[in-house]
Amino acid sequence: MNDTRRTRSVLGALIVAALVLITVDYRGGENSPLRGLRDLGAAVFGPVERASAAVVRPVGNTFDAITDAPDQRRRAERLERENQRLRERIRAGAIDAGRARQLDRLLGTAGIGGYKIVAAQVISAGQGFEDTVTLDVGSSSGVRRDMTVMSADGLVGRVTRVGPATATVLLATDAASSVGARLEDTKEIGIVTGRGRRGLGDGGATPMRFQLLDANATLKVGQRLVTLGSQGDSPYVPGVPIGVVDRIDRPEGGLSRTAHIRPFARFTSLDVVAVVVAPPKSDPRDAVLPPRPAPPPSPSPTVSPSVSPSPHKTVKAKRKREG
């Protein structure tokens, strides 16, 4: 019991003494009478404190790293997701900008021809024996069977099957496709037929052929064709650009002539197209055809500079005449 009281008394005295020393040292500042004692304590215990910190700090850092790892990982994953969203937004913006340009051209083409259209996007291509694509519009948008489908460049095909929200288009390149066509200049008519997949992107081969009904009519490479139009404007409305005569086959005993056609529409990269839901009030004839490219400028003739005779030769020739 006495030891306990004595210990408490000593501890209390030490605490009071420590408080007194701290107060005196704090109020004295730089002129404190205890400055020497403070410097001595720093010199004695400073190395011990630094050594302890050197041992404890790595352990603390490791502990902090372990405890913070889940938060850091979640933060990294969140940043990665945000970056992915930004990249997708940039790509979507570029795609949307390209489709907006296509749609603008498509509306311009339809306006020239007087066609009432429903814009659509190609969402898939047929994998069977037919050359077909599927559009993201259907009967709910006013689309019906046997309607003309076109792109900003030219004829794409005709609608063959319709659902509430989708439609299937038989491309003009399909082997079963047959389109009445008319030449731009001579107004001669004929039939454009597809050649199937073998004519697409195949070493210069063309995916369409044009059979001229009059074997004696003029047919030249570079002539352009538009749709003749069907009875009742179904399945083809008139005046839609089809393509250009690429080369002509020699007739072999037949009464008609055949030409290979390079189409205006890019069938291997169809994206934004239009379904013609109402025909024009009058046949646009050749108005929808794109302007012909300007011919390249002819090279100007090169004039050779005249070479003047030297004075020595002139004097010599003059003397020879006088002699």
ABEGO torsion letter per residue (X at the ends): XAAAAAAAAAAAAAAAAAAAAAAAAAAAEAABAAAAAAAAAAAAAAAAAAAAAAAAAAAAAAAAAAAAAAAAAAAAAAAAAAAAAAAAAAAAAAAAAAAAAAAAAAAAAAAAAGBBBBBBBBABBBABABBBBBBABBAAAGBBBGBBBBBAAEBAEBBABBBAABBBBBBAABAABBBBBBBAAAGBBBBBBBAEAAABGBGGBBABBBBBABAABBBBBGBBBBBAEBBGGOABBBGBBAEBBABBBBBBGBABBBBBBBBABBAAABBBBBBBABBBABBAEAAABBBBBBBBBBBBBBBBBBBBBBAAAAAAAAAAAAX
